Amino acid sequence: MVHRKSDCNLAISLALMIAGNAIVTMPAEAKAKGAKNDATVNGGSQSLGNAALDKTSLDLINLGKWKELAVHLKERLAKGKFGKDMRGRVERSYVEAWLAFAYMYNAQKNECVALLAQVEQRRPAIADVKTYEDAILYANGKAVEALADISLNKTDIAEAIVRSIPGDIKNQLPAGVRQPDPADEALYNFVVAAVYGKKGQPRKAIDYSLAAYKADPRFAWAMRTVGYLRLRWLKDSTGAESALTQALTVEPRLTEARDMLVDVKLLRNDFDGAIALSPEPFKLASIYMQQWRLNEARAQLDKAIALDGNQAKYYRSRATVYKLQQNLPAAIADQMRAVDLSQDKAFELTELANLNLMAGHPDKAIDNFKAALAIKPNNAPAREKLFNLLFEEKRFDDLAVEYRAQIAANPNIAELHMGLGAILMQLNQDKDAIAEFETAAALSPMDPQPSRQLGAFYLSRKNYAMAAKAYTAALNVMPTSVKDLVALGYCYAQNDDYSNAEAAFVTALALQQLAPSNNPDEPSRLDIMRSLGYLLYDEGRYADSTTQFQNLVTVFKDSGITDEDYLHLLKARLLRDLAERDAQMLMDTYNRLSDDRREALRYSLIETYLEAEKPEFAARLLAQAADDADPKDPMYPLYFLSRLKLQRLENKLEIAKHEAQAADDAVLDNLIATAGKQDQILASRLYVERARRSLEADRPDEARTAAEAAIKSYDKNFVAHLIAAQAEARSKDYQKAQKHVEAALAINPHFAQAYLIQGEIYLEAGKKSEAVEAFKKACEVYPASIEAHQSLLGAFKSAGMLKEAQLEQEQIARMKARKT
């Protein structure tokens, strides 16, 4: 052996390598020392540690066969063919250290710990280290200890161990004794690389892997490690390519390095370079598929299958090629073969189901998905696709069965209970659907989604009170949820709970202003402002609704405003001001809409014109309403009511005379009987019309009975309370009449007509001052109502308030002038 200074410095240099600034500078030192040792590099390093790495061991390491390496080294130790002298003991310690490395790499922590126990029996104590060989035995033993700690995920302890070696040996070896040098040892550099690799410090791990390779240029796996770290951790494809190319130069059979190098070339779109590196047909096929060279890919897969026809992935890949070539029968045949051969049949069955779907075989796809789930019940992608497919096929009974099967296997998954609840809704099994939603909410108390779905369920059943409770529960989980607040506001609005509805919409707007969301599921600010505008309109707060829509069209004039928004603005403004110009502008805007939107909005526009006492416009729209002539149409009852209101308005304005006709009464009675079985709110509205007609015919008892039926059908019908109040007043029962007015105002305190009727009742009861206050309130709520001001004028005169009457007379004159 050629004597070299580096042979005597192994342990001390190892210590220096992992202590202080030397950690960073060591790789450069290693390169320098490697340059000095070029004479030994070409024939393999002649350091004692590298020489202990026999050819078989080196081949197994370089091929990445760490399990086989562990077996080989264990057998080598068992045979015990090491000299009895110190050199034999040192060689054995190197073999033990590499065996510990193999155990660590294979995650065989128990074996690694057991090996450490054996090594510690022979490892000299630091106090006994007197010679170069003692230092190597001590350092190798500490290396095994560090590897054992790495296998136990004690990386900080492992690092501390290798850091402790330099000081221990430096302080112990007598002056002038040769010291080991890690620059010549692949083992020690690679142990340190392993420490830093496990600690997630790739740059340091790369530095020491390079030092290991410099120490023994036969060590191809060290360059493979450099390539791996550069590619996977540092995303340095250029550096990875250089390292992997060097690894393959040393060991051309290193398949893992070859595969990574192919990946690097594919990242750079160097398909020719990747193909040149890939002699294996399956890998070549994968590359051709990336290039969309489907015929060449199929040819390589044919070769792969001819060489080994028992690989599921070959058939699956060829099925993909056939699918891309639109040859679905061949793709399905290959995928069926993959199912037969695969260990993961659930995955292959899912792929087969997708192919059957593409081929237009939904029933076969359903069977495939079911089979996949029978093997792997927690296969979420297969489950989702099966459920979607059954839903699309409207096989709700089958879907319920599948959901129940999944719930039996996974009883604590809230999403499954929610899904089953949705399906039971489709099957009209309401009681069971509610139970599933409630179970989902109990399983996932911090998730608002189950309560949302329960709210949506109640909304679909028009049970707005229960829907509001469900959305309130969702808000208890997520108080800042804008969409839940808007849904809650909608529920309140549908239930005529105006104040709570307004509070919900206003809060939603405030939250959205504080924290704008780009989530497409969230209602937009424009949508919320619209909802608030509609609510104010429905309350009869026409001035506030006008202001809301005016703000809306101003803020969003360049982003989302439609003719319908202008339509609603004009509706509110017409009822606020009762101006003729607004009536015409409203009709012009309506006529600009598409046919389907005009049909959808016609009824609401008719009601607006009737409320504004514009019979000519209402009559024009009623003439266009085909629904008015077809009793089978769902809109027929509403248009019928509008026609009766129009007749009453024309009579009031003396445009035409109309007396109650028996034919209309018969139609009304028939509609009430039908609606009472299907729609209680519609029935209530029809009863109100029956009560109003009876009142006009001076039949207060009949009017009272019909009004009470309207209230029973829908207790939020404040108009029914007002008709009942008028009926009671006709019978001189002013106390009952006032109670009905108060009930109406409790539901909607912004309805001017309620104050007018209240004032009339006070006048009839002789309470003139109370009547004045009621009529004042009507004028306050609806300033544009000439009827309200005329009622107030009459009350002033009745109360002898002549000065106030004169001022009111002048006010009415100005209003009439503006109106014309």
Phi, psi and omega in degrees: 000137177285127180285130178226146180302324185296335181299334187259009186241018191300301188293318182295317181292327174302315181296317180296326182298328186252013181240135172057215183293343181298339179300321182279323187275344186302315181303323178294320177297320180298320179297319180297315180293323178299323179297325180291334187261018182307329181296333182262343186294315187298330179261009183095142182299142180256012176294154185300318181294317181289325179294331179291346179273095183292166186300318181299315179298316181297318179299316180297320177296312184294335178269001179072024181262072187287330177291316177296325178299316180300318179296314182299312182292325178296318177295320181297319177292324181293325179290333173065030181276061176239147180296156178283343184282181183298323180298320178296319179297320180294317179299317179300321182295326176294316179299317179297322180294318178293325176297319177299321178296317179298316178300315179299316182296323181276003183060034177265072188293324180296316179295322181294318179294320179296319178297319179301319180300321178291317182296321183295337178290332183255344184289130179292146173290156183299329180292339182266001181281112182235338186235172176304315182292321177302319181296320179294315179300317180295314182295319179297319178298319177293328177297317177298319179297317179296317179296323177297320179292324176299317181297337178264012180063026177259066188289327178296320178294319179300316179296320180297324180297309182291334176289334184281340186299314188299311182297319181302310185286319181301319181284341187264320184292136177297154179300139177089351179280138179301144180241137179298151181235116183292344178299338180260007187238111176299320184303305188293319177298323183284329174298314179295321177301320179297319178303310184286328175298315180292332180276001178074034178241078190297326184295318177293320178298322177295315181303315184281335171293319176298321178295323178296318179293320178297325180291326180215093184295357172282348190277075183297328183296333177296318179288327174300320180294318176301313179299317180299312182295320180293322184283310188276327185261315185263353181055035181259085185292327179294311178296323179296317181299317180298315182293317182292324176297319178295320179299318180288332176296320179284318183224091183297341182274004185283088187300319182297319177295321179298315181296319178295322180294323175299317179300319179298316182293325178292326177299328180266009182059028176270074185293322180296317177297321178293319179296319180298332181272354191243083177286341185283128188303318184296318178295318177300318180299319179299320180292316179299323179295322177296330178273000183064026175268076193291321180296318178293323177297317181294324179296319179293322178292325174301318179295316181300318180291324178295324179286323182208099184274015183245020181255113182301323185295332178295312181293321179298318180294319178293327175299322178296319178298314179299321179299315180294333178270009178065023176259075187293322177302316179293321179298316180296319180298316179294320181292327175296323177293322177297321177300316182297323189268338191285149170280337179254074186293330180299317179296314183294323178295324177295318177297321178296320178299318179297321177294318179296325176297315180297328182276000179080031178243070184298326181295318178294321178298318178300317179297320178298313180298318179299318180295321178297319181287332176295328178279317184226087184300336182268015179285088187300316179299317179295318181299313181297318180292320178298314182296317179297320181293314178298324178293315179298324180278359180058033177266068188292325178297315178297321181296319177298321178298316181294319177299317181294325177294319179294322179293324178299324180276333183225070189292345186253017177264111185298324183299325179293319179294323177295318179298316178297320178301318180296322179290319179296331172300315180298328180271005180059030175262071191299316183300315180291324179298314179300318180299321180292317178297319180293324176297316179300318180296322179291324180287332184229069187295340180261011178247121181285348189298317178301318178294325176298315181295323177296320176298317178297323177299310181295325176299318180297335178263007180058029175263081190290330180294314179290326176298319179298320178298319181294316180291330174296321177297320177297321179290333175295331178278317183229083187298339183262016182283111181294318184293327177289323177296318179294318177298319178296317177300320178297317179300314179298317181296317179295334180265013179058031174261078194294317185296317178292324178297315179298318179299320180295314181294318181295319178296319178299318178297319180295317179296318181293328177293321181288321184221080180301144182240142174261008181291121182296340178284341181279139174295143181282164176299322177300315181297318182292319178297322175300312182301319179294321177298317178298318182298313180298323177296312181298329178289342187091011179268071190293326178294315179294321179294320177300314179299318181298314181289329176295318175298319183297311183289337177285313184290322188248026185299334181255007186208078170111350181289140181236172176298331179294327177295318176295324177301313181291327175298315182291326176300311181296319182291324177300314181285338175287314189255339181057034183271141182297322182298324179292326178298317181288318178299322178298316179294320179297317179295319178300318182290344177280346182286162176291163183302315184292325179286325176298318179295320182292329186258359186300314185298315181297327180288322176300316180297323178297313180295322178294317179297325181276001181058052175241072189296328183296322178289318179298318181297322180298317181287323178296327179293334180275349189275103178296331181300334183294340184257352184244103182299341180279345182284138180301334181275351184306313181300322182290318178293326177298315178298319180297321179296319178295319177297320180298317178300318180295319181293317178298322178295317181297320182271005178059033174282321177207153178267137179213123176256153179303130183251142180298327181296316178295321178297321181294317177299317181298315180297320179294319178295321178298316181297320181288313182296326181301336179270343189238320189217100184293327179292316177297318178301320179298319179295321179293320176299322178300317178296321177298317179296319181295317180295322178293323180294319179295330178274009179060045174239076187298328180294316177296321180297316179299315181299315180294320180295319178294326176294323178296317180294321179296322179292322181208106190285355176265007181280091184291333177296324178298321177298323181290321176296318177298320178298318179294323179294318179294322179295322177299329179270008177068016177264079187290333180295313177295323180299315180295324178298321178292321178297316179298322177296319179296317181290332176294326179283315181218096181284002182251017182263108187298324183300329179296320179290326177296315180293322177299316179297318179298320179295319177299318180298315180297327181275359179082014180262081189291318181294321177295324179296316178303314181295321179295316180292326175299318180296321178299318179293325178294317181288322184228079187299333184275356184281109177295326179300318180296318180291324177293324177293320178295321178301314179297322180293321178300314181296318180296326181272001180075021181265074190290322178298314179296323179297320179297316178297320181292323178299319179292321179298317180296320179298317178296320181295318180294324179294317179296321184296325181274000000 
